[in-house]
Amino acid sequence: LNRYFPDLSFKLTDSDPEILFILTGGSENKAKSIVDKMRHVLILAMNENNSFAAATEIKAYCNQNNIKSILINLDSEKDAELIINNYILSVRAVSTIRNYNLGLIGDVSKWLIASGVQNEILKSKFGINLVNIGWDNFKIFSEYPVNEDFINHFRNSKIDLKDSSKVYNLLIDIITTHKLNAITVECFPMVREHAVTACLALSKFNDELFPAGCEGDLTSIIGMIISKELTGQIPWMANLTSITKETASLAHCTISTNLVNDFNITTHFETNSGTAIQGHFKSKEVTFFRLDNNLEHVFISTGKVINTPCKNDACRTQIEIQLSEKDLNILKEKPLGNHHLVLPGNYKDILEFFCKMNNVKVI
């Protein structure tokens, strides 16, 4: 292993290994006793000493028993180090995600008819525990104090942010009470009743690497959680507003301030009330993706941001992404839903690897 991968740090263990390295033939039963306890396994092998022959038998056993496995012949696989690194990152992400408590505050918004995820699917696929929380279970936002740190975060806004900071404190109370690791918020009832939005609060949570989505969109928040654990970044959740022969346009009001070069605070688009962020997306290369509501399929693409418009007929932060003709046709003919996630940089390989390892088909 040192010869093949001089930069790879590892230790040998008989207890809960992350990878199996098959050294010789005759090790099949020892491997069986280990993989029976695993959900995923990466099997390394080589040509000599019947290593690959034994690994083939072990791989067949995994296939027969629905144990997700990958077999690499170190003597012939050119991308072995990349696969090993992607595997370790994905396995550790799965382990972390399985301990998530996800709060659905309110309900899935009524217009998201293709974006609700059943609790059983969420639990069986990724082990995430969904906590349903009613707004009525907590004090109204106006009874919470003003948060000066929140106000200072948004740098000299000309709009009064006191109510928005109280919403932030309300959400902190909910998160703390229920010991949540992520939230998605149905905020429109609060907007309509009190003319206050959660857009800035969600933006700040994502700045703090706490996944926070809006409209109660479960498919989006799951993608945001996966992205955080794989890349250390939380993507922007946005409406897909148009598709041309060369580009896709997106817009939304909740973007993190760390994803934009500059921004100002304005009103929420659909209601022209509350507060929202209007910013200029700073990354040129992006990864663009979305899961389906059964967590069985995923769309993943990479593209280039060619424009950051400021139109009056869409949510406040807007971008135009240049994508391949093939991917644009998929978006038009076989969309998985409206909201898509935009992640700065190219993370297509690790997202695809993670999804394939978890039986999510890349379309």
N, C-alpha and C positions, 0 to 999 in steps of 0.2 A: 504493500500500500504506500509506503514511503517512496518507493521508486516511481510508482505511477503518479502519485499526488503529493509532491514535496510540500505543498502549501496547506494540506489538509491535516487538521488536528483531530486525533481520535484516541480512544482507549479501548482495550479489549475487555469484554465482560460476558459473564454467563447469566446476568440478571437484567431482564427487560432491555435487550439491545434494540437499537433503532435500525440497524442494518445487519444482514447475515452475509458473511464471507465464507463461501463453501470451499474448503481447502482440498478435500479429497473425496473420493467415493466412499460409501459406507457411512456417511454422516446424515443420511436421510431421516432416520428415526429421531435423532437428536434435534434436527431442524423441525420436524413435525411437532415435537413437544413444545417448541418455542412459538411457532407460527400459530398454533391453536389458540394462543392467548392474544394474538395481534389482529388489528383491523386492516392494517396496511403493512406490507413488507417489501423492502428492496433487497434483492438477492444478487450478490456479486459472485462471479465465477471466473475461471481461467481455463485454458486448454489442458494443462498438465494434470496428472494424478487423478484423472476421472472427475475433476472438479465440475466441469460443465455438464457431464453426464448426470451426476447426482443433482445438480441444480435444476436440470430439466425435469427430473422426477418430483422434486419439491415444488417447482412451479406448477406442474400438473395437479398435484395435491391441493395447492392453493386455489386453482381454478375450480376444482371439483367441490370445494367447500366455501366458495364465495368469499375468500380472503383476497382482497385486492393486492396484487403483487406485480413487481417489475423485475425482470431478469436482465442483467448486464454482463456480457462477456468482456472482461477487461482487456483481452487480447485483440478485440476487434471493434469495440465501440469507441468512436472518436470523441464523442461528447460525454464520456463517462463522468468527468468531474462536474460538468454543468448539471447532469442528471442527479448526481449525488447531492449537490448543493440545493437544487430545487426540491428534492425529496425531503431532505432534513428540514428545510424551511416550511414545507407543506405539512409534514407530520407534526411539527411543533405548533403550527397555526391551528391545525385540527384539535390538538390537545387543549389549547387555550380557549378556542371557540366553544368547545363542549362544556365549559364552565360559565358561559355567558348567561346572565339574566337580562333579557330584552324587555323593556317596558313599552307597551302600546298604550299611550295616554289618549283617552277618547276611543275612537274607532277608526277603522280604515275608511277614508273618505268615500262617499257614495259613488263618485264618478270613476273611481279606480276599480272598474269591473273586471280587470284582468290581472290585478296585482295583490289580491289577498292570498295569504299562505295559511293552510290549515295547520293547527297546532301540532297534530300528529306527524305531518310531513316535516315540519321544522325540527321537531324533537328527534325523529328517527334519522334524518339526513345529517344534521350537524350537531345534535345534542343540545341545541339552544332552548332554554326555558323561557317561554313567553308569559309575561305578567301583564294581565289586563287591568288597567287603572282608570277609574272614572275621575273626571275633573271635580265632581262633587265631593270626593273623598278628602279634599284639601281646602284650605282657606282660599278665598278669591284672591287673585294676584294683588289687588289694591291694598290688601292688609299686610303685605310684606314690606320691609324697609327698602329704601333706595340703596343701590349698590354702586358706590363711587368707582370701584375698580372696573366694573362693567362699563360705566360711562367713559372713563379715561381710555379704555381699550379702543374706542371708536373715534378718538382723536378730534376734538373740537367740532363736533357736529352742531350745526345750526338748528337742528330739530331737538326738541326736549326729549331726552331718553329716559326720564325717570320711570315711566310706566313700563318701558321695555326692560329696564333693569329689575323691576319688581317681578316680571314674568320669569326672568332668569333665576331669581331667588326662589320663586315657586317651584321651578323645575329642579333646582338643587335639592329642595326639600323632598320632592318626590323621589329623586334618585337616591338620596341618602336613606330615606325611610324604607325603600324596597330593595336597597343594595343592588342597584342596577349597573350594568356594564355598557348599556346603550339604550337609546330611546328613539321612538318615532311618534310624532305628535299630530293629532288631529286638531289643527289650530283654527279652522274657519269658524266654528261656533263661537269661540272667544272673540274673533275679529268682528263678527256680525253683532254680537251682543254688547261688546265693550269698546270696539274700535281700537284694539291693541293687538299686535302681532307677536309671534314667537321667532320671527325671522332672524333678528340679531342675536337672540339667545342661542339658537341652534348654530349660527355661525361661530359664536365664541366657543361653544362646546367642541365643535370640530377643530377649531384652532388649537384647543387644548388636548387634541387627540382622543376625545370622547365622542364616539359615533352618535350623531343626532340627525335624524331625518324628519321630514314633514309630511303632512297629509295622511299620516298613518300608513305609509307605503311600506309594506313588509319586505317585498322583493328588493327594494332599494336599500333599506337599512341592512339587510343580510349581505348585499354586495359591499356596502361600506365597511361592515365588520371584517369581511374576508380581506378586503384591500388593506385595512389597517394592520392586520396581523401578518400579511405577506410582505407589504412594502413599507410599513411605518408611516403611510400617508392615508388620509381620508379623502375620497374623491368628492367632487361637486355633483349633487343630484339636480338634474335639470329637465325641463320640458323639451321634447323634440318638436320644434315649431315649424320646420319645413325641410323638404328634401328636393334638391335639384339633381341634374345629371352629374354634378361634380362635388357638391357639398351637402352637409347637413347643418342646420342651424338649431341652436339650443338657447334656452333662457330660463332663469329662475331668480328668486329674491333672497336666497339664504347662503350665498357663497361665503366660504371662509376668507377672512382678510389676508391670510398667508398665501392665498392662491392668486391674488391680484396685485398689480403694481401700485394702483391708487384707487380710491373709492370715495363715494360720498353717500350720505344717508338720505333717503327719500321715502316716499310712501309705498306701501304694498300695492302691486299692480292691479290685481283683480278688484280690490275694494277701495283703492285710493285712500287708505287710512293706515294707521299704525306706522311702522318703520320697516325699511328694507334696505338692502345694500345694492348699490349700482357701482360696479367696478370693472376694471380692464384686466382680463385674464392675462397672466404674465408668461405662461409657458407656451412655446410654439409647438412642440411635439407632445401629443397626448395619447393616452390609451382610453378607449371608449367602449363601455360594456354594459350588459344587463342580463340578469337571470330571468327565467320564467317563473310563474307562480307555483309550479310543482317542483321546482328546484331540480329539474331534469335536463334543461337546456340552457345554454348561455351564448350570447352574442358578444364577441370580443374583436375589436379592430384597433388599429393605430392610425393616426391622422395628423394633419398639420393645421393649426389655427391660422387662418388667413385674414380674419377680420373680427373686430370687437365692436359691433354696431351699438347704437343707442336709440332704438326705435321706440315710439310711444305706444305701440300696439302689442307689446310683449312684456314679460317680466323683466325686472330692472337690469340684471347682468346678462349680457348676450354674447355669444360667440358663433362664428361660422367655421366649420371644420371641413377640410378637404379630405375625402375618403376615396377608396378604390371604387370603381364602378360595380364590382361584385358585391361589396358590402353595402353600398347604397341601394342596390336592388333588393338585398335581404331586408334592409330596414323598411323599404316600401312595400314589399310583397309578403314578408313573413315577420312582421315586428312582434316582439315579445311583450310590448306594452309601450306606454308613453315615456315615463321617466327613464333616463339613461344616466350613467355615471361617467364623469370625466376626470381622469387622473393624470397629473402632469408627468411626462416622461413615457418611456416605452417599457411596459411591464407585461406585454402580451404573453411571453414565454412562461413566466411563473404563474400567471392566472390560468393559462391553458393547462399547465401541468397539474395545478391544484384541482381544477375542475375534472379533468380526466381521472385523476386518482380517486375522486369522490363520486364517480359515475354520473357526472354532469356532462352531457354531450355538447361539444362546441359546434354551433351551426355555421 
